[in-house]
Amino acid sequence: MTGESSTSPPEPSRRALIAFSWVWVGLPLAYGLYELVRKATQLFTG
Amino acid sequence: MPPAALAVHLSIGQAYAWSVFKPPLESALGLSGTQSALPFQLGIVMLGLSAAFGGTLVERRGPRWAMTVALICFSSGFLLSALGAATEQYWLIVFGYGFVGGIGLGIGYISPVSTLIKWFPDRPGMATGIAIMGFGGGALIASPWSAQMLESFGTDNVGIAYAFLVHGLTYAVFMMLGVLLVRVPPSVRPKADAPAVTAGPQVSARSAVRTPQFWLLWIVLCMNVTAGIGILEKAAPMITDFFADSSAPVSATAAAGFVALLSAANMAGRIGWSTTSDLIGRKNIYRVYLGVGALMYALIWSLGDSSKPLFVLAALVILSFYGGGFATVPAYLKDLFGTYQVGAIHGRLLTAWSTAGVLGPLIVNWVADRQEEAGKHGPSLYGVSLVVMIGLLAVGFVANELVRPVHPRHHEPAADAPVPTSEEAADDRREQHESA
């Protein structure tokens, strides 16, 4: 992920933490984007 | 590190969804529109001030300390507001959300910037683009979420108080991830095949504000943001007015869709254009933001109501440049002043945002009101505003052209090489311990 730490693959526990943290921020963002797309389509249908 | 930064920026980006609370507050506490906007306005002023004055402290104490302060202030702001709504004391909402929460906004906004640049020294535009995209994304999440909450709890003062309470607690938990995960990179020595973290000129925040480069960038950011707000502030009435006399007028629902599309462009521009700046250079990308931005405004002006798709396309490009301008500026600062105190310098530069936040709406609304009084309608209602925006972007373009490398007399002497923060030192010790 970084210039310094990319020399060796991360341990499984660290990989799980990275995955969890991306899900933590990704889920709310996906919800926001879904609502945005729903509203934006009104420009073409409304 | 990127999820840590996003956890903070997605939270504090809620500020741009404050308008959801305005109508319920107005009816529950008998406030005017101007009064109900006060917490947000004070919050943005405090954002600029706390980023400007707290930047050096953030550099000294490190990102974990900064994110903790941001968490405490931002959440406490909501909790104080909940108390204010429950007891019908509006001043407590203004103080809580605006003053206390606003400090959280400013410290939270700059907290990951310098660390991200240090983690990704060869791609600073992409790194800061991810975080600052989160600020745009925060409103996308909060806007429907807060609206649903008010629908469930009710829009009387008790319902609003519950909504504030849930916001405060949820954001505290959400931001905690950032506090726990954030980590400064180990202080690596420069490698032959990788750019060194401390390579290039290193300028302190105190010296930076004495250079013309800082003030030229201040003008660039202020003009770019003011021009973007020109569209954002009046987006819905603008598209409706523009095509009112055409064969295909725009309905209120479609105008709301247009506003949502602009938010998407704003967010996409933050990550997209900022990442592009790593490839084509910071000065060139601002030439695009300001030069092509001015051309897009000219296109809207010249086309009038003849083409709706082109109007929408030009507005989307302008908003993507608005977002890109925010996200690219930390990397521009890093190029000019180095990583030494880039977070603190960025904090001071954000006063340009506060200024633009006042200037932009003031210009656009004042001009639109005068044009309406003059009996104009349709596209001609916005003619003067569009010309003003083109002029502002031209000023920004010239300022960007005048940016040159910082004179060596402002550089930190080699003997005063950047000292690691307390967190950097602790991380270094932990790394040495783990590898022993």
Interface residues (C-beta under 8 A of the other chain):
Chain A: M1 T2 G3 E4 L17 I18 S21 W22 W24 V25 P28 L29 Y31 G32 L33 E35 L36 V37 K39 A40 T41 Q42 L43 F44 T45 G46
Chain B: M1 P3 A4 L6 A7 L10 W119 F120 P121 D122 G134 G137 L140 I141 A142 S143 P144 W145 F174 L177 L181 P185 P186 V188 A194 S251 A252 T253 A254 A255 A256 G257 F258 A260 L261 S263 A264 V312
